[in-house]
Amino acid sequence: MPKLLVKSVGRAINDFKMIKKNDKVLLAVSGGKDSLSLFHIFRHFLVSAPIYFEFGVVTIDPKIDGFEPQALEYFFRKFDTPYFFETFSIMKQAEKSMKGNSYCSFCARIKRGLMYQVARREGYNVLALGHHLDDLAESLMMSMCHNGKIQTMKAHYINDAKDLRIIRPLTYVRERQLADFAKITHLPVIKDSCPACYQIPTERAHFKKWLLTEEKRTPNLYKNLLSAMKPMLDETKKDYND
């Protein structure tokens, strides 16, 4: 494992107290480079971490034409890791009940609910997601520009039912680090993991391009954005007793 990648994830886990002794962590794997990379990082920590924890993997198949995550089942058979593969026709559900909001946000909400169901059914108390620093920065810009609010994805928070903690161990990791790791290790990345969204340009894509362009002029841009976001990244301090 690349030392810088492991160090960044380990520091985030430690800073936000993401994983505690005897936790059972369920990692959401979509088939993208981010979650697949995080899978290997977790396998590294299973051996090297100073505390004992367990982890399994869940994939949600939204039954969308062009997205075929079945290849992941073959991939995970090679590892001694519990793997749960759930299918749900999100597009059909969206046609029935989506009102006003975008398909992307509707899909994300449905997927999250399905992941919660699997976690509860299988006895996991932590759900790990593969969002990285670039994702957090893009979310911050979108929220400020479109909603007039200074907020972004949380690195660590508790769900509304107060029975699951959600963590983002890649909070300190840049997207390009994960792309390099996926390329070097030949991860079975499933491209366009959400074809319905990739068919049209998204606001996230716009802000991604803008931020990367601005970074050329301000090399410390993402470091500075992380520093600005850090106080709002952990919600557990107010409603979780360590």
SVG drawing of the C-alpha trace seen along z (x, -y; Angstrom):
<svg xmlns="http://www.w3.org/2000/svg" viewBox="-46 -33 51 50">
<polyline fill="none" stroke="black" stroke-width="0.4" points="0.0,0.0 1.2,-3.5 2.5,-5.1 1.0,-8.5 -2.5,-7.0 -2.4,-4.8 -1.2,-7.7 -3.9,-10.1 -6.7,-7.6 -5.2,-6.6 -5.0,-10.2 -8.6,-10.9 -9.8,-7.8 -7.9,-8.9 -8.8,-12.6 -12.5,-11.9 -12.5,-8.7 -14.2,-6.9 -13.4,-3.3 -13.6,-2.1 -12.6,1.2 -14.9,4.1 -16.7,2.0 -18.3,3.9 -17.8,1.7 -19.8,2.2 -18.1,0.6 -20.3,-0.5 -18.6,0.4 -20.2,-0.9 -17.5,0.4 -15.7,-3.0 -12.0,-3.5 -12.7,-5.3 -14.6,-2.5 -12.5,0.3 -9.3,-1.5 -10.8,-1.9 -11.5,1.8 -7.8,2.6 -6.9,-0.1 -9.3,1.5 -7.7,4.9 -4.3,3.3 -5.7,1.8 -7.2,5.2 -3.7,6.4 -1.9,3.3 -4.4,1.3 -3.9,1.2 -7.5,2.1 -9.7,5.0 -12.6,4.4 -14.4,6.3 -15.6,5.3 -17.8,6.4 -18.8,5.0 -22.1,4.1 -23.0,3.3 -26.3,1.9 -27.3,2.8 -29.9,0.1 -30.9,2.1 -30.0,-0.6 -29.1,0.2 -25.4,0.0 -24.4,0.5 -23.3,4.1 -21.8,4.5 -22.1,8.3 -18.4,8.5 -17.8,7.4 -19.1,10.6 -16.4,12.5 -13.8,10.1 -14.8,10.3 -14.9,14.1 -11.1,14.0 -11.1,12.4 -12.1,13.6 -14.5,10.8 -18.3,10.9 -20.0,9.6 -23.6,8.5 -25.1,7.8 -28.5,6.2 -30.7,5.3 -33.4,2.7 -34.9,1.0 -34.3,-2.6 -35.2,-4.1 -38.7,-2.4 -39.1,-3.7 -38.1,-7.2 -40.7,-7.2 -43.4,-6.3 -42.5,-8.6 -39.8,-11.2 -41.1,-14.7 -39.1,-17.8 -35.6,-16.7 -32.9,-15.4 -32.6,-11.8 -29.0,-11.8 -30.3,-12.9 -33.2,-10.5 -30.9,-7.6 -28.5,-8.5 -31.2,-8.6 -32.7,-5.2 -29.2,-3.6 -28.4,-4.9 -31.6,-3.5 -30.8,-0.1 -27.3,-0.1 -28.8,-0.9 -31.1,2.1 -28.2,4.4 -26.1,3.0 -28.9,3.6 -29.8,7.0 -26.2,8.2 -25.2,6.6 -22.9,3.8 -22.8,0.6 -20.7,-1.6 -21.2,-2.4 -18.1,-3.5 -18.5,-5.6 -15.8,-6.3 -16.1,-10.1 -12.8,-11.9 -11.5,-15.5 -12.4,-16.5 -16.0,-15.4 -16.2,-17.4 -14.7,-20.6 -17.2,-20.3 -20.1,-19.9 -19.0,-22.9 -18.9,-25.1 -22.3,-23.8 -23.9,-24.5 -22.5,-28.0 -23.3,-29.0 -26.7,-27.4 -28.1,-27.2 -26.3,-30.1 -25.2,-27.7 -21.7,-26.8 -21.9,-23.1 -20.5,-19.9 -20.5,-16.1 -19.6,-15.0 -16.5,-12.9 -18.3,-11.2 -22.0,-11.4 -24.8,-9.4 -28.0,-8.6 -31.4,-10.0 -32.3,-6.7 -29.2,-6.9 -28.3,-3.3 -25.5,-3.7 -22.5,-5.8 -21.5,-6.9 -17.8,-7.6 -15.8,-8.8 -12.2,-7.6 -11.0,-9.2 -11.7,-12.7 -8.0,-13.7 -7.3,-11.9 -7.3,-13.5 -9.1,-11.9 -5.9,-11.7 -4.2,-9.6 -7.0,-7.0 -6.9,-7.1 -3.2,-6.3 -3.7,-3.5 -6.5,-1.9 -4.3,-2.1 -1.3,-0.6 -3.2,2.3 -5.5,2.9 -8.6,2.6 -11.8,3.9 -13.3,0.4 -16.8,0.3 -16.8,-2.9 -19.8,-5.3 -21.2,-3.7 -24.3,-5.8 -25.1,-6.0 -28.3,-7.9 -26.3,-10.8 -23.4,-10.6 -25.7,-11.2 -25.9,-14.9 -23.4,-17.4 -23.9,-17.9 -23.3,-20.8 -20.8,-18.7 -18.8,-18.2 -18.9,-22.0 -17.4,-22.7 -14.9,-19.9 -13.5,-21.5 -13.5,-24.9 -11.7,-23.8 -9.0,-21.9 -8.5,-24.9 -8.2,-27.2 -5.8,-24.8 -3.3,-25.5 -3.2,-29.1 -3.5,-28.4 -1.5,-25.1 -2.7,-25.0 -6.3,-25.3 -7.5,-21.9 -5.4,-22.1 -6.9,-25.5 -10.5,-24.3 -9.9,-21.3 -8.7,-23.6 -11.9,-25.8 -14.2,-22.7 -12.6,-20.8 -14.7,-22.3 -18.0,-21.2 -16.9,-17.6 -17.7,-15.8 -21.3,-15.8 -20.8,-13.0 -19.3,-15.2 -22.7,-16.7 -24.7,-13.6 -22.3,-10.7 -20.6,-9.8 -17.1,-8.5"/>
</svg>
